[in-house]
Amino acid sequence: MQQPVRMICLGAGSRGMDAYAPYALLCPDKLRFVAVADPVEEKRGAFAARYHVPKEFIFSDWRDALASGVEADAALVATQDNHHVEPAVTAMERGLDVLLEKPVAKTAAELARILDASERTGRSAVVCHVLRYTRFFNGIKAVIDGGEIGEVQAVSHCENIGFWHMAHSYVRGNWRREDETSPMILAKSCHDTDILLYLMGKDCRRVASFGSLKHFRAENAPEGSAARCLDCAVPDCPYNAARIYMIPGYTGWPINVVTSDFSPEGRMRALREGPYGRCVYRCDNDVVDHQSTILEFDGGASATMTVSAFTDFRHGRTIHVMGSHGEIRAKMSDETIEVTDFRTGSVRTTENPPIGGMADGHAGGDLALIDAFVRMEAGEENAVRSSIRESIQSHLICFAAEESRKNGVVVTL
Ligand SMILES: NC(=O)c1ccc[n+]([C@@H]2O[C@H](COP(=O)([O-])OP(=O)(O)OC[C@H]3O[C@@H](n4cnc5c(N)ncnc54)[C@H](O)[C@@H]3O)[C@@H](O)[C@H]2O)c1
């Protein structure tokens, strides 16, 4: 009988704790966590308790976990954006396959290090491009690959971040500053560049991009606003932290990033003292709040990709694929895929019952990815849907988009 895959969790934050690890509770015969590392005692303790990690394999740093000699097959690298390359390379050198959170790295040289480590050690680095594992995008891909809309000529793709999600992650939160984590297009849209590559099945050759931090700036602070939402006199601000985080009884994402004390007092304390209670017009953020990128693929098809704060999170991603003989209009939130055939004039709509909310595991992608990883470990060929080489291209497109946006040039890949 196949033994469970033995995995080390490096970084027991939001993703480490909640995205893939629950699979070990659902399928203990397939996945087991044998060690965990996180500098925050509360986090590593909570992970160890939930996933039954033995006391002697709880560490405060990823280096100690990888040096510990614990018997393992794989490592989950779920540390923050700036800390993916070293643990991933070290884990592969230790003979472990790696499930690697995106973004993989912030420079082409670092991407090359990961690729080199994978080729040198023969270990896999599987990037957490979870959209490739969703029923929604695979439904769209099946229509394209089946030839129903002819040859794809153009795509219009939108990542509707959602106004409060923007405020949470990219104005007040972890991804607000490029130097601390990543530019917005890398942090958020390497998923989108990756899914466009997946759907098109072609390489991207030229990139142009426009965007800026236009709204969440000090000069846009309304009359009567204050440094913290709890002291603010503006009645109808959509970004008011109390509106976002004081929902009684709700303890999931994103409030679980803000505090672990979900009582009204605990929430109020977090908003009064912590980063998530700050006025969105008075933060130290510098990443863009909207960005539109144009991609040209081999063969001449093009795609526009917009990532925007000024949207309703409930829509999720929306995509319009325009083919020579038909088109697809699709919305990720309710998994509706509408296909029009220009030859017959017929319109058919696929609607799937939702797998979960949009905040719930990327519409099933998180658990489907860990399932594929476990099957890869068990020897199933083609279980995972992208190689490290393909994942790298998605990142190179993001680097090119930033170069284009900042320097006003079209970048050839
Ligand atoms: N695939 C996706 O769809 C997706 C979605 C959200 C976030 N992410 C990415 O996942 C990564 C983690 O995001 P998150 O929201 O869980 O962040 P997080 O800040 O909640 O978690 C990171 C954890 O790493 C820990 N850490 C820091 N230094 C460490 C060290 N030396 N050794 C071990 N652990 C250490 C931190 O204490 C923290 O608990 C980020 O790179 C993020 O961009 C991916």
PDBQT file of the ligand as one rigid body, heavy atoms in Angstrom, charges set to zero:
ROOT
HETATM    1  N1  LIG A 501      -1.321  30.597  -4.643  1.00  0.00    +0.000 N 
HETATM    2  C1  LIG A 501      -2.125  31.561  -4.268  1.00  0.00    +0.000 C 
HETATM    3  O1  LIG A 501      -3.197  31.724  -4.818  1.00  0.00    +0.000 OA
HETATM    4  C2  LIG A 501      -1.726  32.495  -3.165  1.00  0.00    +0.000 A 
HETATM    5  C3  LIG A 501      -2.701  33.249  -2.497  1.00  0.00    +0.000 A 
HETATM    6  C4  LIG A 501      -2.290  34.099  -1.468  1.00  0.00    +0.000 A 
HETATM    7  C5  LIG A 501      -0.949  34.187  -1.147  1.00  0.00    +0.000 A 
HETATM    8  N2  LIG A 501      -0.027  33.468  -1.832  1.00  0.00    +0.000 N 
HETATM    9  C6  LIG A 501       1.410  33.554  -1.520  1.00  0.00    +0.000 C 
HETATM   10  O2  LIG A 501       1.687  32.664  -0.452  1.00  0.00    +0.000 OA
HETATM   11  C7  LIG A 501       2.773  33.162   0.330  1.00  0.00    +0.000 C 
HETATM   12  C8  LIG A 501       2.356  33.192   1.797  1.00  0.00    +0.000 C 
HETATM   13  O3  LIG A 501       1.262  34.073   1.943  1.00  0.00    +0.000 OA
HETATM   14  P1  LIG A 501       0.460  34.157   3.324  1.00  0.00    +0.000 P 
HETATM   15  O4  LIG A 501      -0.751  34.951   3.082  1.00  0.00    +0.000 OA
HETATM   16  O5  LIG A 501       0.341  32.789   3.899  1.00  0.00    +0.000 OA
HETATM   17  O6  LIG A 501       1.488  35.027   4.179  1.00  0.00    +0.000 OA
HETATM   18  P2  LIG A 501       1.704  34.980   5.746  1.00  0.00    +0.000 P 
HETATM   19  O7  LIG A 501       2.501  36.190   6.068  1.00  0.00    +0.000 OA
HETATM   20  O8  LIG A 501       0.416  34.749   6.438  1.00  0.00    +0.000 OA
HETATM   21  O9  LIG A 501       2.614  33.668   5.959  1.00  0.00    +0.000 OA
HETATM   22  C9  LIG A 501       4.004  33.641   5.817  1.00  0.00    +0.000 C 
HETATM   23  C10 LIG A 501       4.541  32.915   7.032  1.00  0.00    +0.000 C 
HETATM   24  O10 LIG A 501       5.950  32.709   6.891  1.00  0.00    +0.000 OA
HETATM   25  C11 LIG A 501       6.479  32.794   8.205  1.00  0.00    +0.000 C 
HETATM   26  N3  LIG A 501       7.937  32.956   8.180  1.00  0.00    +0.000 N 
HETATM   27  C12 LIG A 501       8.655  34.110   8.142  1.00  0.00    +0.000 A 
HETATM   28  N4  LIG A 501       9.974  33.839   8.222  1.00  0.00    +0.000 NA
HETATM   29  C13 LIG A 501      10.082  32.483   8.278  1.00  0.00    +0.000 A 
HETATM   30  C14 LIG A 501      11.186  31.593   8.407  1.00  0.00    +0.000 A 
HETATM   31  N5  LIG A 501      12.451  32.051   8.459  1.00  0.00    +0.000 N 
HETATM   32  N6  LIG A 501      10.952  30.260   8.468  1.00  0.00    +0.000 NA
HETATM   33  C15 LIG A 501       9.677  29.794   8.420  1.00  0.00    +0.000 A 
HETATM   34  N7  LIG A 501       8.597  30.594   8.318  1.00  0.00    +0.000 NA
HETATM   35  C16 LIG A 501       8.802  31.912   8.253  1.00  0.00    +0.000 A 
HETATM   36  C17 LIG A 501       5.732  33.960   8.812  1.00  0.00    +0.000 C 
HETATM   37  O11 LIG A 501       5.830  34.015  10.227  1.00  0.00    +0.000 OA
HETATM   38  C18 LIG A 501       4.328  33.717   8.320  1.00  0.00    +0.000 C 
HETATM   39  O12 LIG A 501       3.587  32.945   9.265  1.00  0.00    +0.000 OA
HETATM   40  C19 LIG A 501       3.092  34.544  -0.218  1.00  0.00    +0.000 C 
HETATM   41  O13 LIG A 501       4.218  34.479  -1.032  1.00  0.00    +0.000 OA
HETATM   42  C20 LIG A 501       1.861  34.898  -1.023  1.00  0.00    +0.000 C 
HETATM   43  O14 LIG A 501       2.119  35.789  -2.104  1.00  0.00    +0.000 OA
HETATM   44  C21 LIG A 501      -0.398  32.618  -2.807  1.00  0.00    +0.000 A 
ENDROOT
TORSDOF 0
